[in-house]
């Protein structure tokens, strides 16, 4: 019925006499129609980012090697076959403070969800009281008279969810809890990856330190031999000074590596939730083969990555909050009731004649608010659009992360092959130079240059090996902590609709 026909119908009923209940219902209907006419929801969101068909860097690089199997229980770090790493990650997942903070935020979001669900239920309470006060003069009571009042009863109130405000608030809280759940999983994945990358960086430094210290010992032997020959007059002082310079320089490099290792060890202590003063990680063998992790299908990666899931749930929560902002144009409606006993004498409080009850309905709707509701609606839409942009950015960043790690692994593999050839050639050159030096065919300076070149190549080879392990961890993290054809999303339940559909209409 249009507003004009409704007004004509009200006029006809007014001529015949209108009962109070019918008048109240008519007023409510009229308010609803006018509020619906005032609602402005014109908004067009942007399109979501689409998943790529395949990874650019994966083409032709992963078909000839058997990939590592997906570990049971999501413990992807176990594919490296390092019990020390397994222990460090387990300790970090149990004691890391970032994970504890993310878990607390999840508990907070779940509590907010429970509160939103409770808002849809009636509120029931007990009330009672007793008072005694003097009576004002002129009411028929003697001067100084006092009256007592006793009451005991129960009250209830309930807001019917006529326009979906409460259900949308509950839905927003639900999506927010799912987002916090995904962020917790993302924090666990990030901490585990940081532990693994820091651990491999530390093991790579251990290899470098061994190489440098072996070189220092060899240089010291050369220094002693050169000193004897210098004192015997067989070599010039310049050759002796060069050897001493090389020994001191290499010792300084070893100390610099010790400093870097100490910093990494302290970083590991923080990750596992322990004090750096009491944490120590002894040197251990590092011989586990490098696992091969296939990138899989991009669309599967998007369902596995917890940060993408968190961004999507945050966008859906913003969508629900925009729906709540729409309901501001509709009236607030609540039903209240109370029943109990009231009496001026305590002895008569529970008599049947002292009973009292009441039922009421409350309706409120702002008529003029200076544009506040429209401003709140615009704010909610802007927040929704911002969260949608953040979701699209998370998708694009996910693709970039995988491509970065795939290209790093491909190029590091080629670099490792070249470094191995360089190390073999440098070792052969050092052996030949040593023989020629002992026979007097080359100078001490040429021998030192050859030895320095071999050390540099061996250190670069160790660095590339460590970088390959770290890039593999980076790829696992970019894939969401797993690989294969399918994996469940990290949140408790699926979103109510595909992201592309959600972004398509408001």
C-alpha positions in Angstrom: 0.0 0.0 0.0 1.3 3.5 -0.9 1.6 6.2 1.8 -1.3 8.1 0.1 -3.7 5.2 0.2 -2.6 4.4 3.8 -3.5 8.0 4.9 -6.9 7.8 3.2 -7.6 4.5 5.0 -6.6 6.1 8.3 -8.9 9.0 7.7 -11.8 6.7 7.0 -11.2 4.7 10.2 -10.9 8.0 12.1 -14.5 9.0 11.1 -15.7 5.7 12.6 -13.5 5.9 15.7 -10.1 4.3 16.1 -9.2 2.0 19.0 -5.8 2.7 20.6 -4.2 -0.6 19.6 -5.2 -0.2 16.0 -3.9 3.3 16.0 -0.5 2.2 17.4 -0.2 -0.5 14.8 -1.1 1.9 12.0 1.5 4.4 13.3 4.2 1.7 13.3 3.3 0.7 9.7 3.4 4.3 8.5 6.8 4.8 10.2 8.2 1.7 8.6 7.1 2.8 5.1 8.5 6.3 5.5 11.8 4.9 6.9 12.1 2.5 3.9 11.6 5.4 1.5 14.4 7.3 3.2 17.0 4.5 2.9 19.8 5.2 0.4 22.0 2.2 -0.4 23.5 3.1 -3.8 27.0 1.7 -3.7 29.1 -0.2 -6.3 32.1 -2.1 -5.0 35.2 -2.9 -7.0 35.9 -6.3 -8.6 37.9 -8.9 -6.7 41.3 -10.1 -7.8 41.1 -13.4 -9.8 43.4 -16.4 -9.2 46.0 -17.0 -11.9 45.8 -20.3 -13.9 49.4 -21.2 -13.0 52.6 -19.8 -11.6 55.0 -18.2 -14.1 58.1 -19.4 -12.4 56.8 -23.0 -12.0 56.6 -23.9 -15.7 59.2 -26.5 -16.6 61.1 -26.5 -13.3 59.3 -29.0 -11.1 58.2 -31.9 -13.3 61.4 -34.0 -13.2 61.9 -34.2 -9.4 59.8 -36.2 -6.9 58.4 -33.7 -4.4 58.5 -34.2 -0.7 55.3 -35.7 0.7 53.0 -33.5 2.8 53.7 -34.1 6.5 50.8 -35.4 8.7 49.3 -32.9 11.1 50.6 -29.9 9.2 54.2 -30.2 10.7 55.8 -29.1 7.4 59.2 -28.5 9.1 59.6 -32.2 9.6 60.5 -32.6 5.9 63.9 -31.2 6.6 64.7 -34.2 8.8 66.4 -32.2 11.5 65.4 -33.2 15.1 66.9 -30.0 16.5 64.7 -27.9 14.2 61.7 -30.0 15.2 62.3 -29.3 18.8 62.8 -25.6 18.3 59.6 -25.2 16.3 57.6 -27.2 18.9 58.9 -25.0 21.7 58.1 -21.8 19.8 54.5 -22.9 19.0 54.0 -23.6 22.7 55.7 -20.5 24.2 56.0 -17.7 21.6 54.4 -14.5 22.8 53.1 -13.4 19.4 51.1 -16.6 19.2 49.9 -16.1 22.7 48.7 -12.5 21.8 47.0 -13.8 18.7 45.2 -16.5 20.7 44.1 -13.9 23.2 42.6 -11.7 20.4 40.8 -14.8 19.1 39.3 -15.4 22.6 38.2 -11.8 22.7 36.5 -12.1 19.3 34.7 -15.3 20.4 33.5 -13.5 23.5 32.2 -10.7 21.4 30.4 -13.3 19.2 28.8 -14.8 22.3 27.7 -11.3 23.4 26.1 -10.6 20.0 24.3 -13.9 20.2 23.0 -13.1 23.7 21.6 -9.8 22.4 19.0 -11.8 20.4 17.6 -13.4 23.5 15.2 -11.9 26.1 16.7 -10.2 29.1 15.1 -11.4 32.4 15.9 -10.2 35.9 14.7 -10.0 39.4 14.3 -6.7 41.3 13.2 -5.8 44.8 13.4 -2.8 47.1 12.3 -1.2 50.3 11.9 2.4 51.2 10.5 4.7 53.9 9.9 8.4 53.5 8.0 11.2 55.1 4.7 12.3 53.5 4.5 15.9 52.1 2.0 18.2 54.0 -1.4 18.6 52.6 -2.0 15.0 51.5 -4.3 14.1 54.5 -1.7 12.6 56.7 -0.7 13.9 60.1 2.4 16.1 60.2 5.7 14.0 60.3 3.9 10.9 59.0 6.1 8.4 57.2 5.1 5.6 54.7 6.9 2.4 53.8 7.0 0.8 50.4 8.1 -2.8 49.7 8.3 -4.4 46.2 9.5 -7.7 44.7 9.1 -8.8 41.2 10.6 -9.9 37.9 11.1 -8.0 34.7 11.8 -8.9 31.1 12.6 -7.1 27.9 13.1 -8.4 24.4 14.0 -6.7 21.1 12.5 -8.5 18.1 14.9 -8.6 15.2 12.4 -7.2 12.8 14.9 -5.6 10.4 17.9 -8.0 10.9 20.1 -5.6 12.9 20.8 -8.2 15.6 21.4 -11.0 13.1 23.8 -8.9 11.1 25.6 -7.9 14.3 26.0 -11.6 15.1 27.1 -12.3 11.6 29.7 -9.6 11.7 31.0 -10.9 15.1 31.1 -14.4 13.6 33.2 -13.3 10.6 35.4 -11.3 12.9 36.1 -14.4 15.0 36.9 -16.4 11.9 39.3 -13.7 10.8 41.0 -13.8 14.2 41.2 -17.6 14.0 42.9 -17.3 10.6 45.3 -14.6 11.9 46.2 -17.0 14.8 47.0 -19.7 12.2 49.0 -17.2 10.2 50.9 -16.2 13.3 51.8 -19.8 14.0 52.9 -20.3 10.4 55.0 -17.1 10.5 56.6 -18.0 13.8 57.5 -21.5 12.6 58.9 -20.1 9.4 61.0 -17.5 11.2 62.3 -20.2 13.5 63.3 -22.4 10.6 64.9 -19.6 8.6 66.8 -18.3 11.6 67.9 -21.8 12.4 69.2 -22.4 8.8 70.9 -19.0 8.8 72.7 -20.0 12.1 73.7 -23.4 10.6 75.1 -21.7 7.5 77.1 -19.3 9.8 78.5 -22.4 11.6 79.8 -23.7 8.3 81.3 -20.4 7.4 82.9 -20.1 10.8 84.5 -23.6 10.4 85.9 -22.6 7.0 87.3 -19.3 8.3 88.8 -20.9 11.3 90.4 -23.6 9.3 91.9 -20.9 7.1 93.1 -19.1 10.1 94.9 -22.2 11.3 96.5 -22.7 7.9 97.5 -19.1 7.7 99.1 -19.3 11.2 101.2 -22.3 10.0 102.2 -20.3 7.0 103.1 -17.4 9.2 105.3 -19.5 11.4 107.1 -21.0 8.3 107.5 -17.5 6.8 108.9 -16.1 10.0 111.5 -18.9 10.2 112.5 -18.2 6.6 112.5 -14.5 7.1 114.9 -14.9 10.1 117.0 -17.2 8.0 117.2 -14.6 5.3 115.3 -16.7 2.7 112.4 -14.3 2.2 111.9 -10.5 2.5 110.3 -8.7 5.3 107.5 -7.7 3.0 106.4 -11.3 2.5 106.4 -11.8 6.2 104.3 -8.7 6.8 101.8 -9.8 4.1 101.3 -13.1 5.8 100.8 -11.5 9.2 98.2 -9.1 7.7 96.3 -12.0 6.2 96.2 -13.8 9.5 94.8 -10.8 11.4 92.3 -10.0 8.7 91.0 -13.6 8.6 90.8 -13.6 12.4 88.7 -10.5 12.3 86.3 -12.2 9.8 85.9 -15.1 12.2 85.1 -12.8 15.1 82.5 -11.0 12.9 80.9 -14.3 12.2 80.8 -15.1 15.9 79.0 -11.8 16.5 76.4 -12.6 13.8 75.9 -16.1 15.2 75.3 -14.7 18.7 72.7 -12.3 17.4 70.9 -15.2 15.6 71.0 -17.3 18.7 69.4 -14.5 20.7 66.7 -14.1 18.0 65.9 -17.8 18.3 65.6 -17.4 22.1 62.9 -14.7 21.6 61.1 -16.9 19.1 60.9 -19.9 21.4 59.8 -17.6 24.3 63.0 -18.0 26.4 65.5 -15.5 27.8 68.6 -14.9 25.6 70.7 -15.1 28.7 69.8 -18.8 29.3 69.4 -20.0 25.7 72.2 -21.8 23.8 72.3 -23.8 20.7 75.3 -26.1 20.2 76.9 -26.6 16.8 75.5 -29.7 15.0 75.9 -31.5 11.7 73.7 -30.1 8.9 73.5 -32.8 6.3 69.8 -33.2 5.6 69.0 -33.1 1.9 67.1 -30.1 0.6 63.4 -31.1 0.1 61.6 -30.2 -3.1 58.2 -28.5 -2.6 55.9 -28.2 -5.6 53.9 -25.0 -5.9 50.6 -26.6 -6.8 47.6 -24.7 -8.2 47.2 -21.0 -7.4 43.5 -21.3 -6.4 44.3 -24.0 -3.9 47.0 -21.8 -2.4 44.5 -19.1 -1.9 42.2 -21.4 0.2 45.2 -22.6 2.2 46.9 -19.3 3.1 45.6 -18.1 6.5 46.3 -14.4 5.8 44.2 -14.5 2.7 41.4 -16.2 4.7 41.7 -13.6 7.4 41.4 -10.7 4.9 38.4 -12.3 3.3 36.6 -12.8 6.7 37.4 -9.2 7.7 35.8 -8.1 4.4 32.7 -10.1 5.1 32.5 -8.7 8.6 32.7 -5.2 7.1 29.8 -6.2 4.8 27.7 -7.2 7.8 28.5 -4.0 9.6 27.4 -2.1 6.5 24.1 -4.0 6.7 23.8 -2.9 10.3 24.3 0.8 9.3 21.3 0.4 6.9 19.0 -0.6 9.7 19.4 2.9 11.3 16.6 4.1 9.0 14.2 1.6 10.7 12.8 2.1 14.2 14.0 0.4 17.3 11.3 -1.7 18.8 11.3 -3.4 22.2 8.8 -5.3 24.3 9.0 -5.0 28.1 7.1 -6.7 30.9 7.2 -6.9 34.7 5.3 -8.7 37.3 5.5 -8.9 41.1 4.2 -7.6 44.4 4.2 -4.2 46.0 2.8 -3.1 49.4 3.2 -0.5 52.1 3.4 -3.3 54.7 6.0 -6.0 54.6 3.4 -8.5 56.0 1.1 -7.9 53.1 3.8 -8.1 50.4 3.0 -11.6 49.2 -0.8 -11.3 49.3 -2.7 -11.8 46.1 -4.2 -8.4 46.4 -0.6 -6.9 46.3 0.2 -8.2 42.9 1.2 -5.8 40.1 2.1 -6.3 36.5 2.8 -4.3 33.4 3.4 -4.8 29.7 4.8 -2.2 27.3 6.1 -1.7 23.8 8.8 0.9 23.0 9.2 2.4 19.6 11.8 5.0 18.7 12.9 6.5 15.3 14.8 9.7 14.7 13.0 12.0 12.4 15.7 14.6 11.9 19.4 13.8 12.7 21.3 16.3 10.5 22.6 13.5 8.3 24.1 11.4 11.0 22.6 8.1 9.8 23.7 8.8 6.2 27.2 9.6 7.4 27.4 6.4 9.4 26.2 4.5 6.4 28.8 6.1 4.2 31.5 5.3 6.8 30.5 1.7 6.9 30.6 1.5 3.1 34.0 3.1 3.0 35.3 0.6 5.6 33.8 -2.2 3.5 35.5 -0.9 0.4 38.8 -0.6 2.3 38.6 -4.2 3.6 37.8 -5.4 0.1 40.9 -3.6 -1.2 42.9 -5.2 1.6 41.6 -8.6 0.6 42.5 -8.0 -3.1 46.0 -6.8 -1.9 46.4 -10.0 0.2 45.6 -12.1 -2.9 48.1 -10.3 -5.1 50.7 -10.4 -2.3 50.2 -14.1 -2.0 50.9 -14.6 -5.7 54.0 -12.4 -5.5 55.3 -14.3 -2.5 55.1 -17.6 -4.3 56.7 -16.2 -7.5 59.5 -14.6 -5.4 60.4 -17.9 -3.7 60.1 -19.9 -6.9 62.4 -17.6 -8.8 64.8 -17.6 -5.8 64.9 -21.4 -5.7 65.5 -21.6 -9.4 68.2 -19.1 -9.5 69.9 -20.3 -6.3 70.0 -23.8 -7.7 71.8 -22.5 -10.8 74.1 -20.4 -8.6 74.9 -23.4 -6.4 76.0 -25.4 -9.5 78.2 -22.6 -10.6 79.6 -22.2 -7.0 80.5 -25.9 -6.8 82.5 -25.6 -10.0 84.2 -22.5 -8.7 85.1 -24.3 -5.4 86.6 -27.2 -7.2 88.6 -25.0 -9.5 89.7 -22.8 -6.5 90.8 -25.9 -4.6 92.8 -27.2 -7.5 94.4 -23.7 -8.0 95.4 -23.6 -4.3 97.0 -27.0 -4.5 99.0 -26.1 -7.6 100.1 -22.7 -6.1 101.2 -24.4 -2.9 103.4 -26.8 -4.9 104.8 -24.1 -7.1 105.5 -21.9 -4.0 107.5 -24.6 -2.3 109.5 -25.1 -5.5 110.1 -21.3 -5.7 108.1 -20.7 -8.9 105.5 -18.3 -7.4 105.8 -15.7 -4.6 104.1 -15.7 -1.2 101.7 -13.0 -2.5 100.4 -15.1 -5.3 99.9 -18.0 -2.9 97.9 -15.9 -0.5 95.8 -14.5 -3.4 94.9 -18.1 -4.4 94.1 -19.1 -0.9 92.0 -16.0 -0.3 90.1 -16.8 -3.5 89.4 -20.4 -2.4 88.1 -19.2 1.0 85.8 -16.6 -0.7 84.3 -19.3 -3.0 83.8 -21.8 -0.2 82.0 -19.2 1.9 79.8 -18.1 -1.0 79.0 -21.8 -1.6 77.9 -22.1 2.1 75.9 -18.9 1.9 74.0 -20.2 -1.3 73.3 -23.5 0.4 71.8 -21.7 3.4 69.8 -19.3 1.2 68.3 -22.3 -0.6 67.1 -23.8 2.6 65.6 -20.4 3.7 64.0 -20.0 0.3 62.4 -23.4 0.6 60.9 -22.4 4.0 59.8 -19.2 2.4 58.0 -21.1 -0.3 56.2 -23.3 2.2 55.1 -20.3 4.1 54.0 -18.6 0.9 51.9 -21.7 0.1 50.2 -21.5 3.4 52.2 -24.1 5.2 51.4 -27.1 2.9 51.4 -28.3 -0.6 49.5 -30.8 -2.7 46.1 -30.8 -4.4 43.8 -29.9 -1.6 43.9 -28.6 2.0 41.2 -27.4 4.3 40.9 -23.7 5.2 42.4 -22.7 8.5 39.2 -21.3 10.0 36.4 -23.0 11.8 33.8 -22.8 9.0 33.5 -21.5 5.5 32.3 -18.0 4.6 28.7 -17.6 3.6 29.4 -17.2 -0.1 32.2 -16.9 -2.6 34.4 -13.8 -2.4 33.6 -12.8 -5.9 29.8 -13.1 -5.2 30.2 -11.1 -1.9 32.0 -8.3 -3.7 29.5 -8.2 -6.5 26.5 -6.6 -4.8 25.6 -4.7 -1.7 
